[in-house]
Amino acid sequence: MADNTSVFLLMINGQIESATFPLYDDLYCRMCLSYGSDWALVSGLEEGTSQIAKKTVDKHQIFVWNFPLEVTLKSTNPYGWPRLVLSVFGIDTFGRDVVRGYGSVLFPLSPGNHKLKVPMFVPQSTSMLQKITSWLLGTRPEFVDHKFVAQNDGREVTRVKSEGCVTVSCNIVTKDLAAAGYCTTTTARLSTPAPS
């Protein structure tokens, strides 16, 4: 039997709670995971789409999705630690799906309960001609691959505009991370005696 002591598990349980997009209504969220080549999905869904939500009528004007997120991943290496990639879409006046924001956040390294705020942005046209064409045709610039926002390559030349924020709550549980030689808790680092 093979020795699996170097394999560790990352369990994520939570939800994509809500979002604030002051200029829009009737939005839904698509989520997917992005992770390194050493990582493998053990259980759960790698992609999902929430329901369409309307803005609340109170002073906060938030979109409430409460979209569940339950994933277990395994790896032998923390390189490529999993990220949550979010894409928020809405329906325009012609009934077409239009991107309202992209965002990405690294899942926390430390176990426990976490509330994450994911800033959202949309790509902008790079020239005046593209802006006019986009306005006339009613199509906004979009990324071909939604996971583009979780990568580093090519992002330095992308023009974007901030649009809103998505709130994600998650519980992180790790198993056998210490056995693989990694430490993510502050108590282990603080327990070493100070030099005298």
Order of alpha helices (4+ residues) and beta strands (2+ residues): beta-beta-beta-beta-beta-beta-beta-beta-alpha-beta-alpha
